[in-house]
Amino acid sequence: MDVVVQTSLIDMYAKNGKLEITSTIFRTMSYRNVVSWSSLISGYAKNGYAGKALELLTEMKSCGFEPDLVALVSALLACSQVGFSILGVFCPSSSRFPAIAYT
């Protein structure tokens, strides 16, 4: 399967709350991109697993991927679920998202 099909499966299973299947698909992918990472992070955040979503955001960054707006909005959702008011630790210091990076 290619990355588009696998990412679509991640998104579909995450939207249906099947996070174990979602994680299995993601971990077996031979190639991951920003969209596949963001779909996984979003799935965990939307299903109430804030800690896991933030952990995945950190892992995404450590793998060399720069979070996109979907990943950052998902991280904000996760932070609001656990009561964090500052996301500075997780935001990239990139000029791509200057309004988000310093809020």
Disulfide bonds with the S-S distance in Angstrom:
none
